[in-house]
Amino acid sequence: MSAAQSVSAAARVDRRPWPWPLAIPAVVAFAYACGHLQWYLGTPLGQVPMLDERENLAFAEAIFHGALPAEPFYRAPGYALGLAGLRALGVPAGNLFAAALALGVLLHALNAALVARLARRWFADDRVALAAGLIGALHPVFVHFATQALDATPALTCFLLGLNFLPAAPPSGRRGWAAASVAWAAATVLRPNYLLVWLALPALAAASAWPLRAGARDLLRPTGTALSGALLFLAVAAWQWQVSGVAGFLPWQGAYNLWAANQPGAHGRYYVQHVSLPDVLARENPARVESALLYQRETGLPPADIAAMNAHWRHRFAGYVAAQPLAWAGLLARKTYALLNDWEQYNNKTFAFHQARSPWLRWNPLSWGVLFVLGVAGFARLAVTVPRRAAALAFVAGATAASILFFYVSDRFRLPLAALLAVLAGGALAAPGFWRTWPRPRRLALVAILVLAAATTFSNFGGVRDRAPFVQDHALLARAAQTVGDDGTAFAEAIAALALQPAHPDALRIAVAAYFNQLLAGHAHPADEAGWLAASRQFLATPADDAPALRAVAALALWRAGDRPTALAEWRRLGANPAALAARLLAGDTTADERVQFAAQISSAPNEPLVRLATARAGLARQPGLADADSASLAALATSVFGDLSQPRAKP
């Protein structure tokens, strides 16, 4: 089939009224994502937003209430603005997280239909459209991100819309270029790594017009129309100027991420924290806090001037590339290998870790590697039948890949490439006469290329399949479980994290608290107490004193294990802290003055478990709403926790 015949066939297919090649993938995508979401909502991570999800929801609430801080946007505002729109439509704040997950499922179904439509346009065949759409519907990574309150799936929708708006072939009108420009600008407002893709659009427009129009005016018309999306950037810049007094449409987190992903010693696969942060700061946004701390350390200046701080990181990046071009080129080569590899790199979560836990995803054999090999074959087919379209696709894919390689090659960044591969994979699987019509002299070359692609994507060199981030996945799941009150899961996941990294600060805190909570609830398993004791000893060995109540609980583990002198020493060191005083009272180690002091201060910590136990055990006071039966139950619990001691004795 010639290029002109293929274009004509594509135009005829696009006019067909039957939507089944698009509708079936959309229905399958919706059903599959709903099944996974139903399971996911029963897990701790499906019940409480974590990390970037929490920031997105907080950003959305600030927009909805008109309470944005007077500073430039740290994150891209597009997704938060969309969530704020849901709030304006009447979604309560408490239901916004669930609504965001439901929106992701709907967009996943739309994305599957868009993938199918692209395949039908590119290959002029409904069978290819159905195959590509089903691949997009069932690809587990797409489903994984669709069921999170993240910007990845909405941005992918805008990217695919832009591709669908692109004119099928020259000559082309300006409406398609304008619509594509707006769609890709929206993708950039959602995720800034689409900026290079948007910038590639004018070049595509110019290339489409060049062979057909001799006049410069005719050449510039589609090129200028392809810049229509800049109006959206201007709107975002005006919004930021109104909020902070600083115009700009790109978030300011990019400068430090550019440096962190390319600095000497970086592997560039995912963000690696280099500064140990206090627990409260680490849970907010480690990269943001780290960038400010390192800037202050390197310059001696306060990080109040965001423009100066970003200029500093851009200067560091440019200076390193200029001074060590070969080293940076080597880093880019390693990033390229990781980008093409089947392993999904860590980005807040490691996909392999969470796929293994999902009954809906663990059986699914589709992966990046499968899509990559099939996509290479599909691209070869497209290059033979419609070389001009294949060249345009390669240009878009190159711009997408370049924007990824400048930063991290984690799985969230390469979603648009996976979508392109899904379209091409449909062409490899369902294009009629794919192998039979392949030119004989090129068959051996195609086989060699596919073998090379398979070797690249399924190999494991340079630690590309690094499971070290699994410790963060265990800790994240433990933190979510602790937040929703699932202490059994919190303890088990914290212990699993400590098995990988014995001094993990977050896991230590969660392990100490979670087993104690189970002990109070009567759900503790004696076999787990050894793990609690080990975590408590490690926690007490850390110099931090920012959690005295938790240190008092950790000392209790030593007390129960028989190391009472060490426990008492820790409680005494903590001084007048209510939890420490309560523990000493329960252990019979308080003076009369300390008992009076404790009785006077218990109202300041009414919900502290050790304080409640000591109050009931000593009969010092009745807490508001505490019935006699509750007091007796707590007193019995205190005996089971601290041992069968006599009533705490006062010391002279």
KAVENDA-V999393 format. One record per residue. N is the residue number from 1. RES is the residue in one letter. D_LAST is the distance of its C-alpha to the last C-alpha in whole Angstrom. Layout:
N/RES/D_LAST + N/RES/D_LAST
//
This chain:
1/M/101 + 2/S/102 + 3/A/99 + 4/A/102 + 5/Q/102 + 6/S/98 + 7/V/97 + 8/S/100 + 9/A/98 + 10/A/95 + 11/A/96 + 12/R/98 + 13/V/95 + 14/D/93 + 15/R/95 + 16/R/95 + 17/P/93 + 18/W/91 + 19/P/88 + 20/W/87 + 21/P/86 + 22/L/83 + 23/A/82 + 24/I/82 + 25/P/79 + 26/A/77 + 27/V/77 + 28/V/76 + 29/A/73 + 30/F/72 + 31/A/71 + 32/Y/70 + 33/A/67 + 34/C/67 + 35/G/66 + 36/H/64 + 37/L/62 + 38/Q/61 + 39/W/59 + 40/Y/58 + 41/L/56 + 42/G/54 + 43/T/53 + 44/P/50 + 45/L/52 + 46/G/54 + 47/Q/52 + 48/V/50 + 49/P/52 + 50/M/50 + 51/L/51 + 52/D/55 + 53/E/55 + 54/R/52 + 55/E/53 + 56/N/57 + 57/L/55 + 58/A/53 + 59/F/56 + 60/A/58 + 61/E/56 + 62/A/56 + 63/I/60 + 64/F/60 + 65/H/58 + 66/G/60 + 67/A/56 + 68/L/57 + 69/P/56 + 70/A/58 + 71/E/59 + 72/P/61 + 73/F/61 + 74/Y/59 + 75/R/60 + 76/A/64 + 77/P/64 + 78/G/66 + 79/Y/64 + 80/A/61 + 81/L/64 + 82/G/66 + 83/L/62 + 84/A/62 + 85/G/66 + 86/L/64 + 87/R/62 + 88/A/64 + 89/L/66 + 90/G/63 + 91/V/61 + 92/P/58 + 93/A/55 + 94/G/53 + 95/N/56 + 96/L/58 + 97/F/56 + 98/A/58 + 99/A/61 + 100/A/61 + 101/L/61 + 102/A/64 + 103/L/66 + 104/G/66 + 105/V/67 + 106/L/70 + 107/L/71 + 108/H/71 + 109/A/74 + 110/L/76 + 111/N/75 + 112/A/77 + 113/A/80 + 114/L/80 + 115/V/80 + 116/A/83 + 117/R/85 + 118/L/85 + 119/A/86 + 120/R/89 + 121/R/90 + 122/W/90 + 123/F/91 + 124/A/93 + 125/D/92 + 126/D/90 + 127/R/89 + 128/V/88 + 129/A/86 + 130/L/85 + 131/A/84 + 132/A/82 + 133/G/80 + 134/L/79 + 135/I/77 + 136/G/76 + 137/A/74 + 138/L/73 + 139/H/72 + 140/P/68 + 141/V/67 + 142/F/68 + 143/V/67 + 144/H/63 + 145/F/63 + 146/A/65 + 147/T/62 + 148/Q/60 + 149/A/59 + 150/L/61 + 151/D/64 + 152/A/66 + 153/T/68 + 154/P/69 + 155/A/70 + 156/L/72 + 157/T/74 + 158/C/75 + 159/F/76 + 160/L/78 + 161/L/79 + 162/G/81 + 163/L/82 + 164/N/84 + 165/F/85 + 166/L/87 + 167/P/91 + 168/A/92 + 169/A/94 + 170/P/96 + 171/P/98 + 172/S/95 + 173/G/94 + 174/R/92 + 175/R/90 + 176/G/88 + 177/W/87 + 178/A/86 + 179/A/84 + 180/A/83 + 181/S/81 + 182/V/79 + 183/A/78 + 184/W/77 + 185/A/75 + 186/A/73 + 187/A/72 + 188/T/71 + 189/V/69 + 190/L/67 + 191/R/67 + 192/P/68 + 193/N/69 + 194/Y/73 + 195/L/74 + 196/L/76 + 197/V/78 + 198/W/78 + 199/L/80 + 200/A/82 + 201/L/84 + 202/P/86 + 203/A/87 + 204/L/88 + 205/A/90 + 206/A/92 + 207/A/93 + 208/S/94 + 209/A/96 + 210/W/98 + 211/P/100 + 212/L/102 + 213/R/102 + 214/A/103 + 215/G/103 + 216/A/99 + 217/R/99 + 218/D/99 + 219/L/96 + 220/L/94 + 221/R/94 + 222/P/92 + 223/T/90 + 224/G/89 + 225/T/88 + 226/A/86 + 227/L/84 + 228/S/83 + 229/G/79 + 230/A/79 + 231/L/79 + 232/L/76 + 233/F/74 + 234/L/75 + 235/A/73 + 236/V/70 + 237/A/70 + 238/A/71 + 239/W/68 + 240/Q/66 + 241/W/67 + 242/Q/67 + 243/V/63 + 244/S/62 + 245/G/65 + 246/V/66 + 247/A/69 + 248/G/69 + 249/F/69 + 250/L/67 + 251/P/63 + 252/W/62 + 253/Q/60 + 254/G/63 + 255/A/63 + 256/Y/60 + 257/N/61 + 258/L/64 + 259/W/63 + 260/A/60 + 261/A/63 + 262/N/65 + 263/Q/63 + 264/P/63 + 265/G/61 + 266/A/61 + 267/H/63 + 268/G/64 + 269/R/63 + 270/Y/60 + 271/Y/57 + 272/V/55 + 273/Q/52 + 274/H/51 + 275/V/48 + 276/S/45 + 277/L/43 + 278/P/40 + 279/D/40 + 280/V/41 + 281/L/44 + 282/A/45 + 283/R/45 + 284/E/47 + 285/N/50 + 286/P/50 + 287/A/53 + 288/R/53 + 289/V/50 + 290/E/51 + 291/S/54 + 292/A/52 + 293/L/50 + 294/L/53 + 295/Y/55 + 296/Q/52 + 297/R/52 + 298/E/56 + 299/T/57 + 300/G/54 + 301/L/55 + 302/P/53 + 303/P/54 + 304/A/55 + 305/D/59 + 306/I/59 + 307/A/63 + 308/A/62 + 309/M/60 + 310/N/62 + 311/A/65 + 312/H/63 + 313/W/62 + 314/R/66 + 315/H/67 + 316/R/65 + 317/F/67 + 318/A/70 + 319/G/69 + 320/Y/68 + 321/V/71 + 322/A/74 + 323/A/72 + 324/Q/72 + 325/P/74 + 326/L/75 + 327/A/71 + 328/W/71 + 329/A/74 + 330/G/72 + 331/L/69 + 332/L/72 + 333/A/73 + 334/R/70 + 335/K/69 + 336/T/73 + 337/Y/72 + 338/A/69 + 339/L/71 + 340/L/73 + 341/N/71 + 342/D/70 + 343/W/67 + 344/E/65 + 345/Q/63 + 346/Y/59 + 347/N/59 + 348/N/55 + 349/K/56 + 350/T/58 + 351/F/61 + 352/A/61 + 353/F/57 + 354/H/58 + 355/Q/61 + 356/A/60 + 357/R/58 + 358/S/60 + 359/P/63 + 360/W/65 + 361/L/65 + 362/R/65 + 363/W/68 + 364/N/70 + 365/P/72 + 366/L/73 + 367/S/71 + 368/W/72 + 369/G/74 + 370/V/76 + 371/L/77 + 372/F/78 + 373/V/80 + 374/L/82 + 375/G/82 + 376/V/84 + 377/A/86 + 378/G/87 + 379/F/87 + 380/A/90 + 381/R/91 + 382/L/91 + 383/A/92 + 384/V/95 + 385/T/96 + 386/V/95 + 387/P/94 + 388/R/94 + 389/R/91 + 390/A/89 + 391/A/89 + 392/A/88 + 393/L/85 + 394/A/84 + 395/F/84 + 396/V/81 + 397/A/80 + 398/G/80 + 399/A/78 + 400/T/76 + 401/A/75 + 402/A/75 + 403/S/72 + 404/I/70 + 405/L/71 + 406/F/70 + 407/F/66 + 408/Y/65 + 409/V/66 + 410/S/64 + 411/D/65 + 412/R/65 + 413/F/67 + 414/R/70 + 415/L/70 + 416/P/73 + 417/L/75 + 418/A/74 + 419/A/76 + 420/L/79 + 421/L/79 + 422/A/79 + 423/V/82 + 424/L/84 + 425/A/82 + 426/G/84 + 427/G/87 + 428/A/87 + 429/L/86 + 430/A/89 + 431/A/91 + 432/P/95 + 433/G/96 + 434/F/94 + 435/W/95 + 436/R/98 + 437/T/99 + 438/W/97 + 439/P/100 + 440/R/100 + 441/P/100 + 442/R/97 + 443/R/95 + 444/L/94 + 445/A/93 + 446/L/91 + 447/V/89 + 448/A/88 + 449/I/86 + 450/L/85 + 451/V/84 + 452/L/82 + 453/A/80 + 454/A/79 + 455/A/78 + 456/T/76 + 457/T/74 + 458/F/73 + 459/S/72 + 460/N/69 + 461/F/69 + 462/G/67 + 463/G/64 + 464/V/65 + 465/R/64 + 466/D/60 + 467/R/57 + 468/A/55 + 469/P/54 + 470/F/53 + 471/V/50 + 472/Q/50 + 473/D/51 + 474/H/49 + 475/A/46 + 476/L/48 + 477/L/48 + 478/A/45 + 479/R/44 + 480/A/46 + 481/A/45 + 482/Q/41 + 483/T/43 + 484/V/44 + 485/G/42 + 486/D/43 + 487/D/40 + 488/G/42 + 489/T/45 + 490/A/42 + 491/F/41 + 492/A/44 + 493/E/45 + 494/A/42 + 495/I/42 + 496/A/46 + 497/A/46 + 498/L/43 + 499/A/46 + 500/L/48 + 501/Q/46 + 502/P/42 + 503/A/41 + 504/H/42 + 505/P/40 + 506/D/40 + 507/A/41 + 508/L/37 + 509/R/36 + 510/I/38 + 511/A/37 + 512/V/33 + 513/A/33 + 514/A/36 + 515/Y/35 + 516/F/32 + 517/N/34 + 518/Q/36 + 519/L/33 + 520/L/31 + 521/A/35 + 522/G/35 + 523/H/38 + 524/A/37 + 525/H/39 + 526/P/37 + 527/A/40 + 528/D/39 + 529/E/35 + 530/A/36 + 531/G/38 + 532/W/35 + 533/L/33 + 534/A/35 + 535/A/35 + 536/S/32 + 537/R/32 + 538/Q/34 + 539/F/33 + 540/L/30 + 541/A/32 + 542/T/34 + 543/P/32 + 544/A/33 + 545/D/29 + 546/D/31 + 547/A/30 + 548/P/26 + 549/A/26 + 550/L/29 + 551/R/27 + 552/A/24 + 553/V/26 + 554/A/28 + 555/A/25 + 556/L/24 + 557/A/28 + 558/L/26 + 559/W/23 + 560/R/26 + 561/A/28 + 562/G/26 + 563/D/25 + 564/R/21 + 565/P/20 + 566/T/22 + 567/A/21 + 568/L/18 + 569/A/19 + 570/E/21 + 571/W/19 + 572/R/16 + 573/R/20 + 574/L/21 + 575/G/18 + 576/A/18 + 577/N/21 + 578/P/21 + 579/A/22 + 580/A/19 + 581/L/16 + 582/A/18 + 583/A/19 + 584/R/15 + 585/L/14 + 586/L/17 + 587/A/16 + 588/G/13 + 589/D/11 + 590/T/9 + 591/T/6 + 592/A/7 + 593/D/9 + 594/E/11 + 595/R/11 + 596/V/13 + 597/Q/15 + 598/F/16 + 599/A/17 + 600/A/19 + 601/Q/21 + 602/I/22 + 603/S/25 + 604/S/26 + 605/A/26 + 606/P/27 + 607/N/30 + 608/E/27 + 609/P/27 + 610/L/24 + 611/V/22 + 612/R/25 + 613/L/23 + 614/A/20 + 615/T/21 + 616/A/23 + 617/R/20 + 618/A/17 + 619/G/20 + 620/L/18 + 621/A/22 + 622/R/25 + 623/Q/27 + 624/P/31 + 625/G/33 + 626/L/31 + 627/A/32 + 628/D/30 + 629/A/32 + 630/D/31 + 631/S/27 + 632/A/28 + 633/S/30 + 634/L/27 + 635/A/24 + 636/A/27 + 637/L/28 + 638/A/24 + 639/T/24 + 640/S/27 + 641/V/26 + 642/F/23 + 643/G/24 + 644/D/23 + 645/L/19 + 646/S/17 + 647/Q/16 + 648/P/13 + 649/R/10 + 650/A/7 + 651/K/4 + 652/P/0
//
